[in-house]
Amino acid sequence: MDGALEKSISFILFIIIGIILKKKISSGDETNGLKSLILTLALPATIFIALLKVKVDGNLVLYPILALGFNVILFAFTPFLIKFIGIDENSAKDRSARLLIPSLAPGLSCFPFILEFLGDDALAKTAMADLGNKFFVLFLLYLVALKWHYKNADFEANSLKSKLKSLFKTLIYEPVNMFIIVALILVSFGITIDKLPNFLSITLNRLSFIMTPLVLIFIGLAVKIKKQQFYQIFSLLILRASFTLFLIVGIILFVDITIKKDILIMIAFTLSSASFWPFAHISAVHFKEKRENTKEKTFDPNFALSILALSLPISVLLILGILTAGNTFTEINSILFLGTLLFLIGIIFPIINKIKKFLSKTTKEIKPITKKKKIQLIADK
């Protein structure tokens, strides 16, 4: 079996293990304990190591800028996708989706395939592009999450001074941010992961190794997808992939990209699954609101988890299929065909939903008229 495929199956199996463990592990304190372990140890250690390993190449500086640009464009377009599939505007689900959909997790869904199919050079380019994505999901989306939280909270109860103070405390004392600040200071002095004491680098690496299994098991444990919600999220993710492919076509034509490997890198990277990091922001805000007994919650963590759970297999299947097809999807017509096909699949649920609502509304309007006619006929008798 192909190595990349084996890794992908392994990732999905971890989610299945989490689902199976639901019978043994309660969805309350035990699951929250696992989440705390991820957010306070595994995730910060992973980010810390990633930052200390970064070697900036002048020729690759453009890639993080392009990735950041993609994130911003997708963030701006996401509200239209969410509205189209029927999620209420400014609801907790809406805000959760708007935070997750523009994010990318190439480490889980993209890196293994690019390494297997396109080689080390392609992986280096993708890793550099991920720096722009990391900046977007770690910093920009975090600020967006806090902005929505404060907008949702009682404005009169929180003065501007107390808001700024709370924001500063959150930024400083958040474990992820503390690790990032320390890592950036070390990098600025030329200290890399190799220059750290051996015992410290071994400890950090071992903490980092448990990151992926813990995240995937946690998704399996915590996810609760209802039938209606499944179709809704599936439609949203398929439309996201469709929009991504159309955007890639636009970039290829505008910049006149002719190198086939670069086109495949762009497609694979931008089709990556939604990132866990925005969920970390959602969890932090939700925990804060729970502690403060906020009535109206800013986000819906269960809906966010459902997006994460479905996003990984969908992205894996799309990326694997595209890279397995060789140079087929380096042609504009092939990319447009796939994008159109995904768009047609993605709009099935919204169209059916709108038809159902229309028929339900029409039925309600017809019933009173029918009753009126019956009364008139009785009166005539």
C-alpha positions as CSV (number, residue, x, y, z in Angstrom):
1,M,0.0,0.0,0.0
2,D,1.2,3.6,-0.7
3,G,2.9,5.2,2.2
4,A,0.8,8.4,2.0
5,L,-2.4,6.4,1.8
6,E,-1.3,4.4,4.9
7,K,-0.8,7.6,6.8
8,S,-4.2,9.0,5.8
9,I,-5.9,5.7,6.8
10,S,-4.0,5.9,10.1
11,F,-5.3,9.4,10.8
12,I,-8.9,8.4,10.1
13,L,-8.5,5.3,12.3
14,F,-7.5,7.5,15.2
15,I,-10.9,9.4,14.8
16,I,-12.7,6.0,14.7
17,I,-10.8,4.9,17.9
18,G,-12.1,8.1,19.5
19,I,-15.7,7.3,18.5
20,I,-15.3,3.7,19.9
21,L,-13.9,5.1,23.2
22,K,-17.0,7.2,23.7
23,K,-18.5,4.2,25.6
24,K,-15.6,4.1,28.0
25,I,-14.8,7.9,28.3
26,S,-17.4,10.3,29.4
27,S,-18.0,13.4,27.3
28,G,-17.7,15.7,30.4
29,D,-14.6,16.2,32.5
30,E,-12.5,13.4,31.0
31,T,-12.9,14.7,27.4
32,N,-12.3,18.3,28.6
33,G,-9.1,17.0,30.4
34,L,-7.9,15.6,27.1
35,K,-8.6,18.9,25.4
36,S,-6.7,20.8,28.1
37,L,-3.7,18.4,27.6
38,I,-3.7,19.2,23.9
39,L,-4.1,23.0,24.3
40,T,-1.6,23.5,27.2
41,L,1.1,20.9,26.3
42,A,1.0,19.1,22.9
43,L,0.0,22.0,20.7
44,P,2.4,24.6,22.3
45,A,5.3,22.1,22.0
46,T,4.5,21.4,18.4
47,I,4.4,25.1,17.5
48,F,7.6,25.8,19.5
49,I,9.5,23.1,17.6
50,A,8.1,24.2,14.2
51,L,9.2,27.8,14.8
52,L,12.7,26.7,15.9
53,K,13.1,24.5,12.8
54,V,12.3,27.3,10.3
55,K,15.1,28.2,7.9
56,V,14.1,31.2,5.8
57,D,15.2,31.0,2.2
58,G,15.0,34.2,0.2
59,N,13.6,32.4,-2.8
60,L,10.7,31.0,-0.8
61,V,9.6,34.2,1.0
62,L,6.8,34.7,-1.6
63,Y,5.0,31.4,-0.6
64,P,3.8,32.5,2.9
65,I,2.5,35.8,1.4
66,L,0.5,33.9,-1.2
67,A,-0.9,31.5,1.4
68,L,-1.9,34.4,3.7
69,G,-3.6,36.1,0.7
70,F,-5.5,32.8,0.0
71,N,-6.6,32.7,3.7
72,V,-7.9,36.3,3.6
73,I,-9.8,35.8,0.3
74,L,-11.4,32.6,1.6
75,F,-12.3,34.3,4.9
76,A,-14.0,37.1,3.0
77,F,-16.0,34.7,0.8
78,T,-16.9,32.2,3.6
79,P,-20.0,34.2,4.8
80,F,-21.6,33.8,1.3
81,L,-21.1,30.0,1.4
82,I,-22.5,29.8,4.9
83,K,-25.6,31.9,4.0
84,F,-26.1,29.8,0.9
85,I,-26.4,26.5,2.8
86,G,-28.9,28.0,5.2
87,I,-27.0,28.8,8.4
88,D,-28.5,31.8,10.3
89,E,-26.3,34.9,10.0
90,N,-24.5,36.1,13.2
91,S,-25.4,32.8,15.0
92,A,-22.9,30.8,17.0
93,K,-22.8,28.2,14.2
94,D,-22.1,31.0,11.6
95,R,-19.2,32.4,13.6
96,S,-17.8,28.9,14.2
97,A,-17.8,28.1,10.5
98,R,-16.4,31.5,9.6
99,L,-13.4,30.8,11.8
100,L,-12.8,27.3,10.6
101,I,-13.5,27.3,6.9
102,P,-10.7,29.7,5.9
103,S,-8.1,27.8,8.0
104,L,-5.8,25.1,6.6
105,A,-4.1,22.0,8.3
106,P,-1.6,20.9,5.7
107,G,0.4,19.0,8.3
108,L,-2.4,16.4,8.7
109,S,-4.0,16.3,5.2
110,C,-1.4,17.6,2.7
111,F,2.3,17.1,3.7
112,P,2.4,13.3,3.6
113,F,1.0,13.2,0.0
114,I,3.2,16.0,-1.3
115,L,6.3,14.3,0.1
116,E,5.2,10.9,-1.5
117,F,4.1,12.2,-4.9
118,L,6.1,15.4,-5.5
119,G,9.3,15.1,-3.4
120,D,11.3,17.1,-0.9
121,D,11.5,20.3,-2.9
122,A,7.8,20.5,-3.1
123,L,7.4,19.8,0.6
124,A,9.9,22.7,1.4
125,K,7.7,25.1,-0.7
126,T,4.6,23.9,1.1
127,A,6.2,24.2,4.5
128,M,7.1,27.8,3.7
129,A,3.6,28.5,2.5
130,D,2.3,27.1,5.8
131,L,4.1,29.9,7.6
132,G,1.6,32.4,6.2
133,N,-1.3,30.1,7.0
134,K,0.1,29.7,10.6
135,F,0.2,33.5,11.1
136,F,-3.4,33.7,9.9
137,V,-4.8,30.9,12.1
138,L,-2.7,31.6,15.2
139,F,-2.8,35.4,15.3
140,L,-5.4,36.9,13.0
141,L,-8.2,34.4,13.7
142,Y,-7.4,34.6,17.4
143,L,-8.0,38.4,17.3
144,V,-11.2,37.9,15.2
145,A,-12.5,35.4,17.8
146,L,-11.8,37.8,20.7
147,K,-13.4,40.7,18.7
148,W,-16.6,38.6,18.2
149,H,-16.6,37.6,21.8
150,Y,-16.4,41.2,23.1
151,K,-19.0,42.3,20.6
152,N,-21.3,39.5,21.8
153,A,-20.7,40.3,25.5
154,D,-22.6,43.0,27.4
155,F,-20.9,46.2,26.2
156,E,-21.9,48.3,29.3
157,A,-20.7,45.7,31.7
158,N,-17.2,45.8,30.3
159,S,-15.4,49.1,29.9
160,L,-12.8,49.6,27.1
161,K,-10.1,49.6,29.7
162,S,-11.1,46.3,31.2
163,K,-11.5,44.8,27.7
164,L,-8.0,45.8,26.7
165,K,-6.6,44.5,30.0
166,S,-8.4,41.2,29.6
167,L,-7.2,40.9,26.0
168,F,-3.6,41.6,27.0
169,K,-3.8,38.9,29.8
170,T,-5.3,36.4,27.4
171,L,-2.6,37.0,24.8
172,I,0.3,36.8,27.4
173,Y,-0.9,33.9,29.6
174,E,-2.2,31.6,26.8
175,P,0.2,28.7,26.7
176,V,0.4,28.7,22.9
177,N,1.3,32.4,22.8
178,M,3.9,32.0,25.6
179,F,5.7,29.3,23.6
180,I,5.5,31.4,20.4
181,I,7.0,34.4,22.1
182,V,9.8,32.4,23.6
183,A,10.5,30.6,20.2
184,L,10.6,33.9,18.3
185,I,13.1,35.4,20.9
186,L,15.3,32.3,20.5
187,V,15.2,32.4,16.7
188,S,16.1,36.1,16.7
189,F,19.3,35.2,18.6
190,G,20.0,32.4,16.1
191,I,19.1,29.6,18.5
192,T,17.5,26.6,16.7
193,I,16.2,23.3,18.0
194,D,19.6,21.7,17.5
195,K,21.3,24.2,19.8
196,L,18.9,23.5,22.7
197,P,20.1,21.1,25.5
198,N,19.5,17.5,24.5
199,F,17.1,16.6,27.3
200,L,14.9,19.7,26.5
201,S,14.7,18.9,22.8
202,I,13.9,15.3,23.5
203,T,11.1,16.3,25.9
204,L,9.6,18.8,23.5
205,N,9.8,16.3,20.6
206,R,8.0,13.6,22.6
207,L,5.3,16.1,23.5
208,S,5.0,17.1,19.9
209,F,4.6,13.4,18.8
210,I,1.4,12.9,20.8
211,M,-0.2,16.0,19.3
212,T,-1.7,14.4,16.1
213,P,-3.1,11.2,17.8
214,L,-4.6,13.2,20.7
215,V,-6.3,15.7,18.4
216,L,-7.8,13.0,16.2
217,I,-8.9,10.9,19.2
218,F,-10.4,14.0,20.8
219,I,-12.4,14.8,17.6
220,G,-13.7,11.2,17.6
221,L,-14.7,11.5,21.3
222,A,-16.3,14.9,21.2
223,V,-18.0,15.0,17.8
224,K,-21.8,14.7,17.6
225,I,-23.1,15.0,14.1
226,K,-26.8,14.9,13.5
227,K,-28.2,13.8,10.1
228,Q,-29.3,17.3,9.0
229,Q,-26.0,18.8,10.3
230,F,-24.0,16.2,8.4
231,Y,-25.5,17.2,5.0
232,Q,-25.1,20.8,5.9
233,I,-21.4,20.6,6.8
234,F,-20.7,18.2,3.8
235,S,-22.3,20.7,1.5
236,L,-20.3,23.6,3.0
237,L,-16.9,21.7,2.7
238,I,-17.6,20.6,-0.9
239,L,-18.5,24.2,-1.9
240,R,-15.3,25.4,-0.2
241,A,-13.3,23.0,-2.3
242,S,-15.1,24.1,-5.4
243,F,-14.5,27.8,-4.8
244,T,-10.8,26.9,-4.0
245,L,-10.4,25.2,-7.4
246,F,-12.0,28.1,-9.3
247,L,-9.7,30.5,-7.4
248,I,-6.6,28.5,-8.3
249,V,-7.6,28.6,-12.0
250,G,-7.9,32.4,-11.7
251,I,-4.4,32.6,-10.1
252,I,-2.9,30.3,-12.8
253,L,-4.3,32.4,-15.6
254,F,-3.4,35.8,-13.9
255,V,0.2,34.9,-13.0
256,D,0.7,32.6,-16.0
257,I,2.0,29.6,-14.0
258,T,3.2,26.9,-16.3
259,I,5.3,24.6,-14.0
260,K,3.1,21.6,-13.4
261,K,4.5,20.7,-10.0
262,D,3.8,24.2,-8.7
263,I,0.2,23.9,-9.9
264,L,-0.2,20.6,-8.0
265,I,1.4,22.1,-4.9
266,M,-1.1,25.0,-5.0
267,I,-4.1,22.7,-5.4
268,A,-3.0,20.2,-2.7
269,F,-2.1,22.9,-0.2
270,T,-5.3,25.0,-0.6
271,L,-7.5,21.8,-0.4
272,S,-6.1,21.0,3.0
273,S,-8.6,20.2,5.8
274,A,-9.7,22.8,8.4
275,S,-7.2,23.5,11.1
276,F,-7.5,22.5,14.8
277,W,-6.1,25.9,15.9
278,P,-9.2,28.0,15.3
279,F,-11.0,25.4,17.4
280,A,-8.5,26.1,20.1
281,H,-9.5,29.8,20.0
282,I,-13.2,28.8,20.0
283,S,-12.6,26.6,23.1
284,A,-10.7,29.4,24.9
285,V,-13.6,31.9,24.3
286,H,-16.3,29.3,25.2
287,F,-14.5,28.4,28.4
288,K,-14.2,32.1,29.3
289,E,-17.9,32.6,28.7
290,K,-18.8,29.5,30.7
291,R,-16.8,30.8,33.6
292,E,-18.5,34.2,33.4
293,N,-22.0,32.7,32.9
294,T,-22.5,34.4,29.6
295,K,-26.0,33.6,28.4
296,E,-25.5,34.0,24.6
297,K,-22.5,32.1,23.5
298,T,-20.2,33.4,20.7
299,F,-19.4,30.0,19.3
300,D,-20.8,26.5,19.0
301,P,-17.9,24.1,19.8
302,N,-19.9,21.0,18.9
303,F,-20.6,22.4,15.4
304,A,-16.9,23.3,15.0
305,L,-15.8,19.8,16.0
306,S,-18.2,18.4,13.4
307,I,-16.6,20.5,10.7
308,L,-13.1,19.2,11.8
309,A,-14.3,15.6,11.8
310,L,-15.7,15.8,8.2
311,S,-13.1,18.1,6.8
312,L,-10.1,15.7,7.2
313,P,-11.5,12.7,5.2
314,I,-13.0,14.9,2.4
315,S,-9.6,16.8,2.0
316,V,-7.6,13.5,2.1
317,L,-9.8,11.9,-0.6
318,L,-9.6,15.0,-2.9
319,I,-5.9,15.5,-2.5
320,L,-5.0,11.8,-2.9
321,G,-7.3,11.6,-6.0
322,I,-5.7,14.7,-7.7
323,L,-2.1,13.7,-7.0
324,T,-2.7,10.0,-8.0
325,A,-4.0,11.3,-11.4
326,G,-0.5,12.5,-12.3
327,N,-0.5,15.7,-14.4
328,T,-4.2,15.5,-15.3
329,F,-5.2,18.3,-12.9
330,T,-2.4,20.6,-14.1
331,E,-4.7,21.4,-17.1
332,I,-7.1,24.3,-16.7
333,N,-10.0,22.3,-18.3
334,S,-9.6,19.4,-15.8
335,I,-9.5,21.8,-12.8
336,L,-12.6,23.6,-14.0
337,F,-14.4,20.3,-14.6
338,L,-13.6,19.1,-11.1
339,G,-14.6,22.5,-9.6
340,T,-17.9,22.4,-11.5
341,L,-18.6,18.8,-10.4
342,L,-18.0,19.7,-6.8
343,F,-20.1,22.8,-7.1
344,L,-23.1,20.7,-8.5
345,I,-22.7,18.2,-5.6
346,G,-22.4,21.0,-3.0
347,I,-25.6,22.8,-4.1
348,I,-27.8,19.7,-3.9
349,F,-28.5,20.1,-0.1
350,P,-29.3,23.9,-0.2
351,I,-31.6,23.4,-3.2
352,I,-33.5,20.5,-1.6
353,N,-33.7,22.5,1.6
354,K,-35.1,25.6,-0.2
355,I,-37.7,23.5,-2.1
356,K,-38.8,21.9,1.2
357,K,-39.2,25.3,2.9
358,F,-41.1,26.7,-0.2
359,L,-43.5,23.7,-0.2
360,S,-44.0,24.0,3.6
361,K,-44.8,27.7,3.2
362,T,-47.1,27.1,0.3
363,T,-49.0,24.3,2.2
364,K,-49.5,26.6,5.2
365,E,-50.9,29.3,2.9
366,I,-53.3,26.9,1.1
367,K,-54.8,25.3,4.3
368,P,-56.6,28.5,5.6
369,I,-58.0,29.2,2.1
370,T,-59.4,25.6,1.9
371,K,-61.0,25.9,5.4
372,K,-62.6,29.3,4.3
373,K,-64.2,27.7,1.3
374,K,-65.7,24.9,3.4
375,I,-67.3,27.4,5.7
376,Q,-68.8,29.3,2.8
377,L,-70.3,26.1,1.4
378,I,-71.8,25.2,4.8
379,A,-73.3,28.7,5.0
380,D,-74.8,28.3,1.5
381,K,-76.6,25.2,2.6
